[in-house]
Amino acid sequence: MTVALGLAAVALTAPGTLRDPVPTTARVAAAPPVGAIAPEAPDPGVSQPPPYYLMWMPGGLPVDFRARIRTVQGLDATVVVAGDTRWLTRSLDAGGAVIDRPRRRFAVPIDAFAANPVEIAPFLPPRVRGDVVDALSRGQGVLGTRSAVVRRLGVGGTLEFGERSVRIGAVVPDELIGWSELLVSREVGMPLGIVDDR
C-alpha cells in the first residue's frame, strides 16, 4: 500500500499497484483473433482498492505524524507535504529582468508546498519525475503551469521572498504538485517558513 500525505492529506495504494497517478490517453486494444476466448470479466462483487487514498486533516497533521506513518506496516511509500502561504516581494525572469515587484509594504501571496524529493518521487509520473526530483535536490523550485503563466516565469526564473530566493528548476502540470503554485524541498522550505504538515 502506498501513502501520500499532503495538502492535509494521505494517499495510499495497495501493494504492488503503484501506477502513474495522472490519467494517460486511452488506448484502443486490438481486436482479438477470430475464435479467441475472451477473458473473464472481473467479479463485480470484489472491490478493487484505488491506487491512492488522500487524507485531509483541517488545521494540519500532528507534528510527529511524518515519523509515525513510516512505521505502519503494509505501506510501500509515504510522503508528507508541508504547505503555507509565502509572500512574494519580487520575481525575475531567467535573464534577470524584473517581472513583478509590488510596491513597498505590499507582497503577493503564493501557495507553497515543501516535500522530500525522495519521498515524493513514487507519486510522480515517469515523464516528469526526473525533472522534479532533480530540481528539488538542487535546491530549486517547481512551478505549476498556471503559476508559471500568471507569474510570467519559466525555468531559470527567480522568486524572491524578502531576503530569500528560489530559482525555478522545472514547470509541471498543476495537478502533479497538488495544485500549489510552488513546490520546494523541505530543506529549502524550512527557512522560507513552509513548515506546516497538511
C-alpha positions as a Markdown table, in Angstrom:
| # | Residue | x | y | z |
|---|---|---|---|---|
| 1 | Met | 0.0 | 0.0 | 0.0 |
| 2 | Thr | 1.3 | 3.4 | -0.9 |
| 3 | Val | 0.7 | 6.5 | 1.2 |
| 4 | Ala | 1.0 | 10.1 | 0.1 |
| 5 | Leu | 0.4 | 12.8 | 2.6 |
| 6 | Gly | 0.0 | 16.3 | 1.5 |
| 7 | Leu | -2.4 | 19.2 | 1.4 |
| 8 | Ala | -3.6 | 17.9 | 4.7 |
| 9 | Ala | -3.7 | 14.6 | 3.1 |
| 10 | Val | -2.6 | 11.0 | 3.0 |
| 11 | Ala | -2.8 | 8.9 | -0.1 |
| 12 | Leu | -2.5 | 5.1 | -0.1 |
| 13 | Thr | -2.3 | 2.4 | -2.7 |
| 14 | Ala | -2.4 | -1.3 | -2.4 |
| 15 | Pro | 0.9 | -3.3 | -2.5 |
| 16 | Gly | 2.2 | -3.7 | -6.0 |
| 17 | Thr | -0.3 | -1.4 | -7.6 |
| 18 | Leu | 1.7 | 1.8 | -7.8 |
| 19 | Arg | 0.7 | 3.4 | -11.0 |
| 20 | Asp | 1.0 | 6.7 | -12.8 |
| 21 | Pro | -1.3 | 8.9 | -10.8 |
| 22 | Val | -2.1 | 11.0 | -13.8 |
| 23 | Pro | -4.5 | 9.5 | -16.4 |
| 24 | Thr | -3.0 | 8.8 | -19.7 |
| 25 | Thr | -4.6 | 8.9 | -23.1 |
| 26 | Ala | -6.9 | 5.9 | -23.6 |
| 27 | Arg | -5.5 | 3.2 | -25.8 |
| 28 | Val | -7.7 | 1.2 | -28.1 |
| 29 | Ala | -7.0 | -2.5 | -27.8 |
| 30 | Ala | -6.6 | -4.6 | -31.0 |
| 31 | Ala | -9.4 | -6.9 | -31.8 |
| 32 | Pro | -8.8 | -10.5 | -30.6 |
| 33 | Pro | -8.2 | -13.1 | -33.3 |
| 34 | Val | -11.3 | -15.0 | -34.5 |
| 35 | Gly | -12.1 | -17.9 | -32.2 |
| 36 | Ala | -10.1 | -16.4 | -29.3 |
| 37 | Ile | -11.6 | -16.9 | -25.9 |
| 38 | Ala | -12.5 | -13.6 | -24.2 |
| 39 | Pro | -11.1 | -13.1 | -20.7 |
| 40 | Glu | -13.5 | -13.4 | -17.8 |
| 41 | Ala | -15.0 | -10.2 | -16.6 |
| 42 | Pro | -14.0 | -9.1 | -13.1 |
| 43 | Asp | -16.3 | -10.2 | -10.4 |
| 44 | Pro | -18.5 | -7.2 | -9.6 |
| 45 | Gly | -18.7 | -8.4 | -6.0 |
| 46 | Val | -15.0 | -8.0 | -5.5 |
| 47 | Ser | -13.9 | -4.4 | -4.8 |
| 48 | Gln | -10.5 | -3.2 | -6.1 |
| 49 | Pro | -8.6 | -0.7 | -3.9 |
| 50 | Pro | -7.9 | 2.7 | -5.5 |
| 51 | Pro | -4.3 | 3.5 | -6.4 |
| 52 | Tyr | -4.1 | 6.2 | -3.7 |
| 53 | Tyr | -6.0 | 7.4 | -0.7 |
| 54 | Leu | -6.0 | 11.1 | 0.2 |
| 55 | Met | -6.4 | 12.1 | 3.8 |
| 56 | Trp | -7.1 | 15.6 | 4.8 |
| 57 | Met | -6.9 | 17.0 | 8.3 |
| 58 | Pro | -8.1 | 20.6 | 8.9 |
| 59 | Gly | -5.5 | 22.5 | 10.9 |
| 60 | Gly | -2.7 | 20.3 | 9.8 |
| 61 | Leu | -1.3 | 16.9 | 10.8 |
| 62 | Pro | 0.3 | 16.2 | 14.2 |
| 63 | Val | 3.9 | 17.2 | 14.4 |
| 64 | Asp | 5.1 | 13.6 | 14.7 |
| 65 | Phe | 2.9 | 12.2 | 12.0 |
| 66 | Arg | 5.6 | 12.1 | 9.3 |
| 67 | Ala | 7.8 | 9.9 | 11.5 |
| 68 | Arg | 4.9 | 7.7 | 12.7 |
| 69 | Ile | 3.4 | 6.9 | 9.3 |
| 70 | Arg | 6.7 | 5.4 | 8.1 |
| 71 | Thr | 6.4 | 2.7 | 10.8 |
| 72 | Val | 3.0 | 1.5 | 9.5 |
| 73 | Gln | 3.4 | -2.0 | 8.0 |
| 74 | Gly | 1.9 | -2.6 | 4.6 |
| 75 | Leu | 2.7 | 0.8 | 3.1 |
| 76 | Asp | 5.0 | 0.8 | 0.1 |
| 77 | Ala | 5.7 | 4.6 | 0.1 |
| 78 | Thr | 4.7 | 7.6 | 2.1 |
| 79 | Val | 5.1 | 11.3 | 1.7 |
| 80 | Val | 4.0 | 14.2 | 3.9 |
| 81 | Val | 3.8 | 17.6 | 2.3 |
| 82 | Ala | 4.1 | 20.9 | 4.2 |
| 83 | Gly | 2.1 | 23.8 | 3.0 |
| 84 | Asp | 2.0 | 27.5 | 3.8 |
| 85 | Thr | 1.3 | 30.9 | 2.2 |
| 86 | Arg | 4.5 | 32.8 | 1.5 |
| 87 | Trp | 4.8 | 36.4 | 0.4 |
| 88 | Leu | 6.5 | 37.2 | -2.9 |
| 89 | Thr | 8.4 | 40.5 | -2.9 |
| 90 | Arg | 9.9 | 40.3 | -6.3 |
| 91 | Ser | 10.4 | 38.0 | -9.3 |
| 92 | Leu | 12.9 | 37.9 | -12.1 |
| 93 | Asp | 13.0 | 36.1 | -15.4 |
| 94 | Ala | 15.9 | 33.8 | -16.5 |
| 95 | Gly | 17.7 | 36.8 | -17.9 |
| 96 | Gly | 17.5 | 38.8 | -14.6 |
| 97 | Ala | 14.8 | 41.2 | -15.7 |
| 98 | Val | 12.3 | 42.2 | -13.0 |
| 99 | Ile | 8.8 | 40.8 | -13.7 |
| 100 | Asp | 6.9 | 41.6 | -10.6 |
| 101 | Arg | 7.9 | 44.0 | -7.8 |
| 102 | Pro | 5.0 | 45.0 | -5.5 |
| 103 | Arg | 5.1 | 48.4 | -4.0 |
| 104 | Arg | 6.9 | 48.8 | -0.7 |
| 105 | Arg | 4.9 | 47.2 | 2.2 |
| 106 | Phe | 3.0 | 45.0 | -0.2 |
| 107 | Ala | 3.6 | 41.4 | -1.3 |
| 108 | Val | 1.9 | 38.7 | -3.4 |
| 109 | Pro | 0.6 | 35.6 | -1.6 |
| 110 | Ile | 2.0 | 32.4 | -3.0 |
| 111 | Asp | 0.6 | 29.0 | -2.1 |
| 112 | Ala | 3.7 | 26.9 | -1.5 |
| 113 | Phe | 4.4 | 23.3 | -0.6 |
| 114 | Ala | 7.5 | 21.5 | 0.6 |
| 115 | Ala | 8.3 | 17.8 | 0.3 |
| 116 | Asn | 11.3 | 15.5 | 0.5 |
| 117 | Pro | 12.3 | 14.7 | -3.2 |
| 118 | Val | 13.0 | 11.1 | -2.5 |
| 119 | Glu | 9.6 | 10.6 | -0.7 |
| 120 | Ile | 7.6 | 12.4 | -3.4 |
| 121 | Ala | 9.2 | 10.6 | -6.3 |
| 122 | Pro | 7.0 | 7.5 | -6.3 |
| 123 | Phe | 3.9 | 9.7 | -6.6 |
| 124 | Leu | 5.1 | 11.5 | -9.8 |
| 125 | Pro | 4.6 | 10.1 | -13.3 |
| 126 | Pro | 7.8 | 8.9 | -15.0 |
| 127 | Arg | 7.6 | 11.7 | -17.6 |
| 128 | Val | 8.3 | 14.4 | -15.0 |
| 129 | Arg | 9.8 | 12.5 | -12.1 |
| 130 | Gly | 13.4 | 13.1 | -13.1 |
| 131 | Asp | 12.9 | 16.9 | -13.7 |
| 132 | Val | 11.1 | 17.4 | -10.4 |
| 133 | Val | 13.4 | 15.3 | -8.2 |
| 134 | Asp | 16.5 | 16.9 | -9.8 |
| 135 | Ala | 15.2 | 20.4 | -9.3 |
| 136 | Leu | 14.2 | 19.8 | -5.7 |
| 137 | Ser | 17.5 | 18.0 | -4.9 |
| 138 | Arg | 19.4 | 21.0 | -6.3 |
| 139 | Gly | 17.5 | 23.4 | -4.0 |
| 140 | Gln | 15.4 | 24.8 | -6.8 |
| 141 | Gly | 11.6 | 25.2 | -7.0 |
| 142 | Val | 9.0 | 23.6 | -9.2 |
| 143 | Leu | 6.2 | 25.8 | -10.6 |
| 144 | Gly | 2.7 | 24.6 | -11.7 |
| 145 | Thr | 1.9 | 25.5 | -15.2 |
| 146 | Arg | -0.8 | 28.0 | -14.2 |
| 147 | Ser | 1.5 | 29.7 | -11.7 |
| 148 | Ala | 4.2 | 29.9 | -14.5 |
| 149 | Val | 1.7 | 31.7 | -16.8 |
| 150 | Val | 0.4 | 34.1 | -14.0 |
| 151 | Arg | 3.9 | 34.9 | -12.8 |
| 152 | Arg | 5.2 | 35.1 | -16.4 |
| 153 | Leu | 8.1 | 32.9 | -15.4 |
| 154 | Gly | 9.8 | 29.7 | -16.6 |
| 155 | Val | 12.8 | 27.6 | -15.8 |
| 156 | Gly | 15.6 | 29.8 | -14.7 |
| 157 | Gly | 13.3 | 32.5 | -13.3 |
| 158 | Thr | 13.6 | 33.5 | -9.6 |
| 159 | Leu | 11.0 | 34.2 | -6.9 |
| 160 | Glu | 12.1 | 36.4 | -4.0 |
| 161 | Phe | 10.6 | 36.3 | -0.6 |
| 162 | Gly | 12.2 | 39.1 | 1.3 |
| 163 | Glu | 15.9 | 38.1 | 1.8 |
| 164 | Arg | 15.4 | 34.6 | 0.4 |
| 165 | Ser | 15.0 | 33.5 | -3.1 |
| 166 | Val | 14.1 | 30.4 | -5.1 |
| 167 | Arg | 15.3 | 29.7 | -8.6 |
| 168 | Ile | 12.9 | 27.7 | -10.8 |
| 169 | Gly | 14.2 | 24.4 | -12.0 |
| 170 | Ala | 11.1 | 22.8 | -13.5 |
| 171 | Val | 7.5 | 23.6 | -14.6 |
| 172 | Val | 4.9 | 20.8 | -14.5 |
| 173 | Pro | 1.1 | 20.4 | -14.7 |
| 174 | Asp | -0.6 | 21.8 | -11.6 |
| 175 | Glu | -2.2 | 18.5 | -10.5 |
| 176 | Leu | 1.2 | 16.9 | -10.2 |
| 177 | Ile | 2.2 | 19.2 | -7.3 |
| 178 | Gly | -1.1 | 19.3 | -5.6 |
| 179 | Trp | -2.4 | 22.4 | -7.4 |
| 180 | Ser | 0.1 | 24.5 | -5.4 |
| 181 | Glu | 1.9 | 27.4 | -7.1 |
| 182 | Leu | 5.3 | 26.4 | -5.9 |
| 183 | Leu | 6.9 | 23.2 | -4.7 |
| 184 | Val | 10.3 | 23.1 | -3.0 |
| 185 | Ser | 12.3 | 20.6 | -0.9 |
| 186 | Arg | 11.9 | 20.6 | 2.9 |
| 187 | Glu | 15.4 | 22.0 | 3.3 |
| 188 | Val | 14.5 | 25.0 | 1.2 |
| 189 | Gly | 11.0 | 25.3 | 2.6 |
| 190 | Met | 12.1 | 25.4 | 6.3 |
| 191 | Pro | 13.9 | 28.8 | 6.2 |
| 192 | Leu | 11.1 | 30.1 | 3.9 |
| 193 | Gly | 8.5 | 29.2 | 6.6 |
| 194 | Ile | 6.9 | 26.3 | 4.7 |
| 195 | Val | 6.7 | 24.1 | 7.7 |
| 196 | Asp | 3.1 | 23.1 | 8.5 |
| 197 | Asp | 2.4 | 19.5 | 7.5 |
| 198 | Arg | -1.0 | 19.4 | 5.9 |
